[in-house]
């Protein structure tokens, strides 16, 4: 559903490979039991059956994840493969974020000097128990200690960040001060429509075209020079 420059964005931790159980389908992009975040393209065609946590993109015909969780592939009643996104099991062992870990989290509160984040994914493991983190103003952008946090993050945004330090007993200290870190999924504050990335600091309402500021995560497959010129 993303157009132009934003076509190159691949949100989350997807891997472009077949199913682990060796049941293959030409349109699948993500392994069974692999983590996804909202906006990830799970399959390129709509000939698959789909269930919870998946929507059909009318523009491209792709199947898109609508929530964070694990991809589940099963054979449907018609004999076709059925794909869904399931929440992790409560019995699933959780891992502890540590310095250098890449996390996916949701912004819960934005203040002048920091924003609060609930950590939901560490590396490629969706957590059954969430941890709390903060991004301080000096850790938002490289060499920009004067960043305006409300122009970078909004409550509800999903962000990719790195654990900077263990912080105190309540919060992990996080940083987004790298090009590949920042907002990976957001909705418009005025309409609730999904935002698509335009550049490293702007996203656009997919329905109305209204532009909002964000500190956007740049994926590995975009040249940093090209991205910064947008």
C-alpha positions, -999 to 999 in steps of 0.1 A, spaced: 0 0 0 30 23 2 39 43 -29 70 61 -44 99 64 -20 80 46 7 78 14 -14 113 7 -3 104 5 34 102 -30 49 90 -26 85 99 -50 113 121 -81 112 108 -100 82 129 -125 63 122 -132 26 122 -170 26 99 -200 26 82 -218 53 103 -236 79 82 -268 76 90 -269 39 54 -263 27 62 -237 1 39 -211 -16 53 -188 -43 36 -157 -28 48 -161 8 75 -137 20 78 -147 56 85 -179 75 61 -197 97 66 -187 134 85 -156 124 77 -122 141 60 -94 123 49 -59 131 20 -39 117 27 -30 80 48 -60 72 40 -76 38 33 -113 46 24 -124 11 25 -108 -23 -8 -122 -36 -43 -126 -22 -49 -162 -34 -40 -173 1 -67 -176 28 -61 -152 57 -74 -148 92 -67 -128 124 -41 -101 122 -40 -99 84 -57 -75 60 -58 -74 22 -43 -43 6 -67 -32 -21 -39 -12 -40 -14 -40 -44 -34 -72 -35 -8 -81 -9 -16 -94 26 -4 -71 53 1 -77 90 -21 -56 112 -7 -64 146 25 -76 162 29 -113 167 40 -145 151 31 -157 116 11 -189 116 6 -209 84 -19 -238 83 -38 -257 56 -73 -243 53 -105 -262 48 -104 -255 10 -69 -270 8 -52 -236 4 -28 -222 29 -42 -200 56 -20 -173 71 -26 -153 103 -7 -134 130 -10 -149 165 0 -134 198 29 -152 215 21 -179 240 21 -169 276 43 -199 283 69 -188 258 102 -180 275 110 -143 275 144 -128 270 159 -97 287 169 -67 266 206 -59 270 228 -31 257 231 -33 219 198 -52 215 175 -40 187 139 -37 200 105 -29 187 83 -9 211 52 12 213 53 48 225 30 53 254 37 89 265 56 119 251 71 145 274 94 175 266 126 156 277 118 120 269 92 95 257 80 63 273 81 31 254 67 -4 261 92 -29 246 74 -57 228 100 -74 207 137 -80 212 158 -91 182 134 -115 165 115 -127 196 81 -113 204 79 -110 242 52 -126 262 60 -100 290 66 -64 281 95 -43 295 95 -5 299 120 19 283 126 56 276 141 76 248 157 107 262 159 139 241 197 136 237 192 100 223 167 108 196 190 119 168 228 120 164 243 154 173 208 168 180 204 172 217 179 200 210 155 177 191 118 184 197 104 150 208 68 157 199 80 162 163 97 128 164 72 105 182 36 104 191 17 80 215 8 48 197 38 49 173 58 17 169 95 24 169 127 4 162 153 14 188 186 1 203 191 -5 240 217 21 251 220 9 287 201 -9 314 191 25 330 176 23 364 154 -3 381 123 9 362 134 16 326 158 6 299 175 36 282 169 34 244 183 53 215 171 61 180 202 80 170 209 59 139 194 61 104 178 26 107 162 35 140 130 54 146 93 51 137 83 21 117 45 23 120 22 52 129 -13 65 124 -24 101 118 -32 121 149 -62 138 133 -78 109 114 -64 76 126 -54 66 91 -22 48 85 8 70 78 33 62 50 69 74 52 80 102 29 115 110 42 136 106 74 114 132 92 80 132 75 51 107 71 19 112 51 -17 102 58 -25 76 31 -61 89 28 -60 126 32 -24 134 22 -18 154 54 19 154 64 31 148 100 66 150 114 83 118 128 118 105 132 114 78 106 134 46 106 154 41 74 157 5 63 190 -11 52 180 -11 15 179 27 11 210 47 5 215 72 33 223 100 9 191 94 -11 170 92 20 183 125 34 176 143 2 139 135 2 
